[in-house]
Amino acid sequence: MTETTTTTPLSGLRVLDLATLFAGPLAATMLGDFGAEVIKVEHPTKPDPSRGHGPSKDGIGLWWKLLGRNKRAITLDLSKPGGRDTLLRLAATADVIIENFRPGTLEKWDLGWAELSATNPKLVLARVTAFGQFGPYAHRPGFGTLAEAMSGFAAITGEPDAPPTLPPFGLADSIAGLATAYAVMTALAARDRTGEGQVVDMAIIEPILTALGPQPLWYDQLGHVQPRTGNRSQNNAPRNTYRTADGSWVAVSTSAQSIAERVMRLVGRPELIDEPWFATGADRARHADVLDSAVGDWIAQRTRTEVLAAFEKAEAAVAPIQDVRDVMTDPQYQALDTITTVDDPELGPLRMQNVLFRLSATPGAIRWTGRPHGADTDTVLTELGLTDTELTALRQAGAL
């Protein structure tokens, strides 16, 4: 994708990304994808850990190429006087700062909301922490894994007779990253009306709880605690994964009554539609053994290709269980350019997820991949007005 400064919706917005691992930086990435100028601020000797997280190629962390895209990379030690002063100079030019230090850390460096807002009353400060800025857990160290445990996600994930299951990726962080980008845009919309910035307090334990749906409401009104049901649902059936004759797997969903009826006709069990219990999703879920047997037996006699073709013809809902190899060649993802190719100066062409959504008039774009540590320090700070002498002094003081 290509873009120009005149077509990107967030052109002219300046974001300082002070955060690490992973929700805060992801929010900044999403803003950068749609034209915001994002300046990634890292410690001079302790880069963002995502640079070394997961597999690398030629000593270069691949995750950073994704998370650091569309960001200019500078170094700054905020705990040193020179670093603090430089950050305040940057803050005066910024619209948004995203940080994820433990509560009180910025204040310890005299970089709290009082100092930042005095420097720039229109600034939006997004504070992303595990537990929020106040409360009994606020000062505890925390990661997305703890949110996945605390929120109830792990308790309902897995087979009924198996242990609670954590996701093998940063689910809570990713949801919080999405929520933070939304929160920042909401605060900026308010600023357009009031002329004043504000603080966004994002606790990673909260957005995932919203994504889990009405569990608190069910418990409050009915005392209902959702159990682990594996791939099954308490709200509809058949809903499961099924193995095909060639050893592949497919997933079937029947959230709509009409789809459930089409599936039963397709698998040769139309008589089940006439059962009194078939009329609602919850009642069907209570007869999941019967329905899973009907669907599973039919699918087990056919290859994945045959199953997918038959379901498509019947206008029933099915999808193959794909790993990343399948994702890279999936025709729908290819049509959407969901996995796009970006040239990287260090590693050459890279394939990665494209921007999160498509806008018809002002699309986003991946302008560049994650930059080397500190690659833009001199350029950004020179643009800010620092002289070569000042840069040298900051380096000698360990602030850069």
Buried (B, 14 or more C-beta within 10 A) or exposed (E): BEBEEEBBBBBEBBBBBBBBBBBBBBBBBBBBBBBBBBBBBBBBEEBBEBBEBEEBEEEBBBBBBBBBBBBBBBBBBBBBEBBBBBBBBBBEBBBBBBBBBBBEBBEEBEBBBEBBBEBBEBBBBBBBBBBBBEEEBBBEEBBBBBBBBBBBBBBBBBEEEEEBBBBEEBBBBBBBBBBBBBBBBEBBEBBEEEEEBBBBBBBBBBBBBEBBEEBEEEEEEEEEEBEBBBEBBBEBBBBBBBBBEEEBEBBBBBEEBEBBBBBBEBBEBEEBBEEEEBEBBEBBBEBBEBBBEBBBEBBEEBBBEBBBEBBEEBEBBBBBBBEEEEEEEBEEBEEEEBBBEBEBEBEEEBEBEBBEEEEEEBBBBBBBBBBBBBBBBBEBBEEBEBEEEBBEBBBEEEBB
